[in-house]
Amino acid sequence: MVILIQCKDRVGLVADIAGVVAKLGINIVAMREHVDTVDNRFFVRIVVDGVQEALPVWQELKAILPEGAQIAVNPSTQKKVIVLVTKEYHCLGDILIRNHFKTLGAEVQCVIGNHETLQDVCKRFDVPFHYVSHEAKDKETFEKEVVAVIEKYKTDYLVLAKFMRILSPTFIEKFTHRIINIHHSFLPAFIGASPYKQAYERGVKLIGATSHFVTNDLDEGPIISQQIIPVNHSFTAPDMVKAGKEIETAVLARALQLVFEERVLIWKNKTIIFE
């Protein structure tokens, strides 16, 4: 079981938390903490065994922690995810392979696509594919149809694996901090559409990819994982796209691993990651 806590910092917090765990007869397997000295904020991730029920742990911790503390006591169970796609296959393909061989750390419930392009690859991996077209529909209608599909399943996270639609605030609010996106740029550079074309025109010497939680601010949500690779004057915009697909796949896979293993805490528009 994993315990995640964030709250105001004060002297003796770690000792008090350890005292609660010892009182309940729980064994600490691993513990990592961080203090944001600017905001006086304490963060900790604790892996424990010997826990039968989460509620008593939560109640005991709530009693000794500062007011407003955020506490999550999460059983070590496999997460359930739904993947949203458009036409590009590289990120979805990697997710489906990991799902098939049970190395994803989660179970893919289904794939939702606004084009039928990737239906066949989902069929090959025996994963349900739902086609929800956006054509001739306003955003509200399209998103209601997507939500109707999502609600047929129990899911912990939505993964935007190159889903090329901008989601509305209403949709995002339904799944706050539960939507994970992969953006083909080393954010905050080149936000929005065609970042590789923007990078080529700017003559950059590095390109990258960023996985982040989705918020109402386009491509500005809390960052989970980023990587970069070098490029030079010989790279055309299509060359950058080709190179970028490899790094996008790796960055999204790493971000999903961190989230599924309960290693990510969100504070304001940043993440604290216990790797």
C-alpha positions as CSV (number, residue, x, y, z in Angstrom):
1,M,0.0,0.0,0.0
2,V,1.1,3.6,-0.7
3,I,0.4,6.5,1.5
4,L,0.7,10.0,0.0
5,I,0.6,13.1,2.1
6,Q,1.0,16.8,1.5
7,C,0.4,19.5,4.1
8,K,1.9,22.6,5.8
9,D,5.4,21.8,7.1
10,R,6.2,21.9,10.8
11,V,8.8,20.4,13.2
12,G,8.2,16.8,14.1
13,L,6.0,15.8,11.2
14,V,8.0,12.8,10.1
15,A,8.3,11.6,13.7
16,D,4.5,12.0,14.2
17,I,3.7,10.1,11.0
18,A,6.1,7.3,11.9
19,G,4.5,7.1,15.3
20,V,1.0,6.6,13.8
21,V,2.3,3.9,11.5
22,A,4.1,2.1,14.4
23,K,0.9,2.4,16.6
24,L,-1.1,0.6,13.9
25,G,1.5,-2.1,13.6
26,I,2.4,-1.3,10.0
27,N,5.8,-1.8,8.5
28,I,7.4,1.0,6.5
29,V,9.1,-0.5,3.4
30,A,10.2,2.8,1.9
31,M,9.8,6.5,2.7
32,R,10.7,9.6,0.7
33,E,9.9,13.2,1.7
34,H,10.4,16.7,0.4
35,V,9.9,20.2,1.8
36,D,9.2,23.2,-0.4
37,T,10.8,25.8,1.7
38,V,9.3,28.7,-0.3
39,D,5.7,27.6,0.3
40,N,6.4,25.8,3.6
41,R,4.9,22.6,2.1
42,F,5.6,19.1,3.2
43,F,5.3,16.1,0.8
44,V,5.9,12.4,1.6
45,R,5.4,9.0,-0.1
46,I,5.4,6.0,2.1
47,V,5.3,2.3,1.0
48,V,3.9,0.0,3.7
49,D,2.8,-3.5,4.3
50,G,0.7,-5.1,7.0
51,V,-2.3,-2.9,6.2
52,Q,-5.7,-4.5,6.2
53,E,-7.9,-1.4,5.8
54,A,-7.1,2.0,4.5
55,L,-9.7,4.0,6.5
56,P,-8.2,3.6,10.0
57,V,-4.8,4.7,8.6
58,W,-6.4,7.8,7.0
59,Q,-8.3,8.6,10.2
60,E,-5.2,8.3,12.4
61,L,-3.1,10.4,10.1
62,K,-5.8,13.1,9.7
63,A,-5.9,13.5,13.5
64,I,-2.2,14.4,13.8
65,L,-1.6,16.3,10.6
66,P,-2.1,20.1,10.1
67,E,-5.5,21.3,9.0
68,G,-6.1,21.0,5.2
69,A,-3.7,18.1,4.8
70,Q,-4.2,16.0,1.7
71,I,-4.0,12.3,2.5
72,A,-4.3,9.3,0.1
73,V,-4.0,5.7,1.3
74,N,-4.0,3.7,-1.9
75,P,-4.1,-0.1,-2.2
76,S,-1.4,-1.4,-4.5
77,T,-3.9,-2.4,-7.2
78,Q,-3.6,-2.1,-10.9
79,K,-4.9,1.1,-12.4
80,K,-7.5,1.2,-15.1
81,V,-7.1,3.5,-18.1
82,I,-8.9,4.6,-21.2
83,V,-6.8,5.8,-24.2
84,L,-8.0,8.6,-26.5
85,V,-6.5,8.8,-30.0
86,T,-6.8,10.4,-33.4
87,K,-4.6,8.9,-36.2
88,E,-1.0,8.6,-35.0
89,Y,-0.2,5.1,-33.9
90,H,3.2,5.2,-32.2
91,C,2.2,6.1,-28.6
92,L,-0.9,3.9,-28.8
93,G,1.1,1.0,-30.2
94,D,3.6,1.2,-27.3
95,I,0.8,1.3,-24.7
96,L,-1.0,-1.7,-26.3
97,I,2.2,-3.8,-26.4
98,R,2.9,-3.0,-22.7
99,N,-0.7,-3.7,-21.9
100,H,-0.6,-7.1,-23.7
101,F,2.6,-8.2,-21.9
102,K,1.3,-6.8,-18.6
103,T,4.2,-4.3,-18.1
104,L,2.1,-1.1,-18.4
105,G,1.3,-1.1,-14.7
106,A,-2.4,-0.6,-15.7
107,E,-5.1,-2.2,-17.7
108,V,-6.4,-0.6,-20.8
109,Q,-10.2,-0.7,-20.7
110,C,-10.8,0.6,-24.2
111,V,-9.6,3.0,-26.8
112,I,-11.7,5.9,-28.1
113,G,-10.9,7.5,-31.4
114,N,-12.3,10.4,-33.3
115,H,-11.1,8.6,-36.5
116,E,-11.4,4.9,-37.4
117,T,-7.7,4.7,-38.4
118,L,-6.5,2.9,-35.3
119,Q,-9.4,0.5,-34.9
120,D,-7.6,-2.4,-36.6
121,V,-4.5,-2.3,-34.3
122,C,-6.8,-2.3,-31.3
123,K,-8.6,-5.3,-32.7
124,R,-5.2,-7.1,-33.1
125,F,-4.6,-6.7,-29.3
126,D,-8.2,-7.6,-28.4
127,V,-8.9,-4.1,-26.9
128,P,-12.3,-2.6,-27.4
129,F,-12.3,0.4,-29.8
130,H,-15.0,3.0,-29.8
131,Y,-15.3,5.4,-32.8
132,V,-16.7,8.8,-31.9
133,S,-16.6,11.1,-34.8
134,H,-16.3,14.9,-34.3
135,E,-17.4,15.7,-37.8
136,A,-20.5,18.0,-38.1
137,K,-20.8,18.2,-34.3
138,D,-20.1,21.1,-31.9
139,K,-17.6,20.5,-29.1
140,E,-20.3,20.0,-26.5
141,T,-22.1,17.2,-28.4
142,F,-18.8,15.4,-29.3
143,E,-17.6,15.5,-25.7
144,K,-20.9,14.2,-24.3
145,E,-20.6,11.2,-26.7
146,V,-17.1,10.6,-25.5
147,V,-18.1,10.9,-21.8
148,A,-20.9,8.4,-22.5
149,V,-18.4,5.8,-23.6
150,I,-16.1,6.5,-20.7
151,E,-18.9,6.1,-18.2
152,K,-19.4,2.5,-19.4
153,Y,-16.1,1.6,-17.7
154,K,-14.5,2.1,-14.4
155,T,-11.3,4.1,-15.1
156,D,-8.7,5.9,-13.0
157,Y,-7.0,7.9,-15.8
158,L,-7.5,9.1,-19.4
159,V,-4.5,9.0,-21.6
160,L,-4.3,11.3,-24.6
161,A,-2.0,9.3,-26.9
162,K,-1.8,11.9,-29.7
163,F,-5.5,12.9,-29.4
164,M,-5.6,16.0,-31.5
165,R,-8.6,17.7,-30.0
166,I,-8.7,20.6,-27.5
167,L,-10.9,19.6,-24.6
168,S,-13.4,22.0,-23.0
169,P,-13.2,23.2,-19.3
170,T,-16.4,21.2,-18.6
171,F,-14.8,18.0,-19.8
172,I,-11.5,18.6,-18.0
173,E,-13.4,19.4,-14.7
174,K,-15.0,15.9,-14.8
175,F,-11.5,14.3,-14.7
176,T,-9.4,16.8,-12.8
177,H,-5.8,15.6,-12.6
178,R,-6.8,12.4,-14.2
179,I,-6.0,13.3,-17.9
180,I,-2.4,12.7,-19.0
181,N,-1.3,14.2,-22.3
182,I,1.8,13.8,-24.5
183,H,2.9,17.0,-26.2
184,H,5.4,16.9,-29.0
185,S,7.6,19.8,-27.7
186,F,9.8,20.5,-24.8
187,L,7.3,22.8,-23.0
188,P,7.0,25.7,-22.5
189,A,8.5,26.1,-26.0
190,F,6.3,25.8,-29.0
191,I,2.8,25.4,-27.5
192,G,-0.1,24.3,-29.7
193,A,-0.1,23.0,-33.2
194,S,2.8,22.1,-35.4
195,P,5.6,22.4,-32.8
196,Y,8.2,20.6,-35.0
197,K,7.5,23.1,-37.8
198,Q,7.9,25.9,-35.3
199,A,11.2,24.3,-34.1
200,Y,12.5,23.9,-37.6
201,E,11.7,27.5,-38.5
202,R,13.4,28.7,-35.3
203,G,16.5,26.7,-36.0
204,V,16.7,25.0,-32.6
205,K,19.5,22.6,-31.7
206,L,17.3,20.5,-29.3
207,I,13.8,19.1,-29.7
208,G,11.9,17.3,-27.0
209,A,8.6,16.0,-25.7
210,T,6.6,16.6,-22.6
211,S,4.0,14.6,-20.7
212,H,1.7,16.6,-18.4
213,F,-1.6,16.6,-16.7
214,V,-4.3,18.5,-18.7
215,T,-5.7,21.7,-17.4
216,N,-7.7,24.5,-18.9
217,D,-4.5,26.3,-20.0
218,L,-3.4,24.7,-23.3
219,D,-0.3,22.6,-22.8
220,E,0.5,24.3,-19.5
221,G,-0.6,21.7,-17.0
222,P,1.7,20.2,-14.3
223,I,4.6,18.5,-16.0
224,I,5.3,14.8,-15.3
225,S,8.1,13.9,-17.6
226,Q,10.3,15.5,-20.3
227,Q,13.2,14.5,-22.5
228,I,15.3,16.1,-25.3
229,I,17.4,15.0,-28.2
230,P,19.9,17.0,-30.3
231,V,19.2,18.1,-33.8
232,N,21.2,20.2,-36.3
233,H,20.9,22.2,-39.5
234,S,20.6,19.1,-41.6
235,F,17.2,18.2,-40.0
236,T,14.2,19.1,-42.0
237,A,10.8,19.5,-40.4
238,P,9.8,15.9,-41.4
239,D,13.1,14.6,-39.9
240,M,12.3,16.3,-36.6
241,V,8.8,14.7,-36.7
242,K,10.3,11.3,-37.2
243,A,12.9,11.7,-34.4
244,G,10.3,13.2,-32.2
245,K,8.0,10.2,-32.4
246,E,10.6,8.1,-30.7
247,I,11.0,10.5,-27.8
248,E,7.3,11.1,-27.5
249,T,6.7,7.3,-26.9
250,A,9.5,7.1,-24.3
251,V,8.3,10.2,-22.4
252,L,4.7,9.1,-22.2
253,A,5.7,5.6,-21.1
254,R,7.8,7.1,-18.3
255,A,5.1,9.5,-17.2
256,L,2.5,6.7,-17.1
257,Q,4.9,4.5,-15.0
258,L,5.4,7.3,-12.5
259,V,1.7,8.0,-12.2
260,F,0.6,4.4,-12.0
261,E,3.2,3.7,-9.2
262,E,1.8,6.6,-7.2
263,R,5.0,8.6,-7.4
264,V,3.5,11.9,-8.4
265,L,2.1,14.7,-6.2
266,I,0.6,17.9,-7.6
267,W,1.1,21.3,-5.9
268,K,-0.1,24.4,-7.7
269,N,1.0,23.9,-11.3
270,K,4.0,21.8,-10.5
271,T,4.7,18.1,-9.6
272,I,6.7,16.5,-6.9
273,I,8.0,13.2,-8.2
274,F,9.5,10.5,-5.9
275,E,11.5,8.4,-8.4
